[in-house]
Amino acid sequence: MTRPLRILLIDDSNMDRHLAEEVFAEYADRCTVTTASSGQAALDAMLAPDAELPDVVLLDINMPGMSGFEVLTAMKGHPRLVRIPVVMLTTSNHDQDVRQAYTLHASSYLIKSVNFRDFVSQVEGFLEFWTRARLTSWPEITSS
């Protein structure tokens, strides 16, 4: 059996982070969730020398200071973070945002449901996919 999936959620909304933490807590046997309220805080945490890197990042687009696209660009430009899959989790369904996310090498684009039950279903689908998609023994990325 593999260890639980490590997820990093980057979202500036306290309410959205809290909601996601509550939903993911129902699946604590399958995943652990860490949150960051800004892109810069997330990058600093992942680049700390002793950081335990996430298996997948859930990233909001519209954040003050550093947008999700800027975070994605920084991650894909850094040798330690480049291989971490990034799923854009946002309320934006604008074609230009979807296109830009994939141009910047996002792994997928998920539009946040405003309905609680639908959001729970999205989380279940996300976990099902990423639990099966990762390697049996997810490789630790140690080089910087």
HELIX and SHEET records of a PDB file:
HELIX    1   1 ASN A   14  ALA A   25  1                                  12    
HELIX    2   2 GLY A   39  MET A   46  1                                   8    
HELIX    3   3 GLY A   68  LYS A   76  1                                   9    
HELIX    4   4 ASP A   95  THR A  103  1                                   9    
HELIX    5   5 PHE A  116  ALA A  133  1                                  18    
SHEET    1   A 5 CYS A  31  ALA A  36  0                                        
SHEET    2   A 5 LEU A   5  ILE A  10  1                                        
SHEET    3   A 5 VAL A  56  LEU A  59  1                                        
SHEET    4   A 5 VAL A  86  THR A  90  1                                        
SHEET    5   A 5 SER A 108  ILE A 111  1                                        
END                                                                             
